[in-house]
Amino acid sequence: MEFLLGHSPDPDDAFMFYALAENKIDTRGHTFHHTLQDIETLNQRAGRGELHISAVSIHAYAYLTDHYALLPCGASMGDGYGPMLVSTVEPPRDSVQMRDWLSKKLVAVPGLRTSAHLALKLFGVPVETVVVPFDQIFDYVRAGKAEVGLLIHEGQLTYAQEGFHLILDLGQWWKTETGLPLPLGGNVIRKDIPPDIRKEVSEILKESIRYGLENRLAGIKHSMPLARGLDLKQADKFIGMYVNDYTLDYGETGREAIRQFLRRGKDQGILPSVELEFVE
């Protein structure tokens, strides 16, 4: 079969799909056409059923369950780290004062159905938000158009050199709150694809991730054109944050993290009720 495969233009997704893009593994007669778009665009396209396989935000998956199943591989989990709130102004160090300071600020977010945005809402401080493409958030805040930026991708490593102060790491907050990693992104596949083919695709994508992990330097070099200001060492660090054992398979810990993340969203009236469905 021929598949339209969507993923983000960032180094961790490029690393995951390196072996597939460079024909390093057996695709069992299937053809994969890669389309690289920011995660919020992929969330929207999946919402319209346009992509056979796609990276999506776990937040967005709550609205995709009628037409897509989660693949057990391809997870991006922030284990004690994750999306960051930053500002050009140094915030109060005291956590109570920080919450008061943050309240009612205008925050540039990378998308309303990103997991970063859901984590911010679960954090519980009322803020105003404006959607800004993830790779424009530094410039947007620096220009004074918003007071705070919500960073995903490589900005989590470069915010200080860009002149920003860390207000809060939402992945760290979630880990303290729940003891679990923060589920950020996953891969989904359309349910109208026959079950045996879905299983084959899952095995192929898992093999691509494993190949990258076993041929790390080649995978990192393949990813560098999408590293946006990271040097090789920084890219290696960033990829290691989001391509790891959880990426090969969520495992029970990763599955429980998703359940808690989406359940808390439902309990707070943010999300509909969600039944997880994995390709097994």
Buried (B, 14 or more C-beta within 10 A) or exposed (E): EEBBBBBBBBBBBBBBBBBBBEEBBEBEEBEBEBBBBBBBBBBBBBBEBBBBBBBBBBBBBBBBBEBBBBBBBBBBBBBBBBBBBBBBEEBEEEEEEBBEBBEEBEBBBBBBBBBBBBBBBBBEBEBEBEEBEBBEBBEBBBEEEBBBBBBBBBBBBBBEEBEBEBBBBBBBBBBEBBEBBBBBBBBBBBBEBEEEBBBBBBBBBBBBBBBBBEBBEBBBEBBBEBBBEBEEEBBBEBBBBBBBBBBBBBBEBBBBBBBBBBEBBEEEEBBEEBEBEBBE
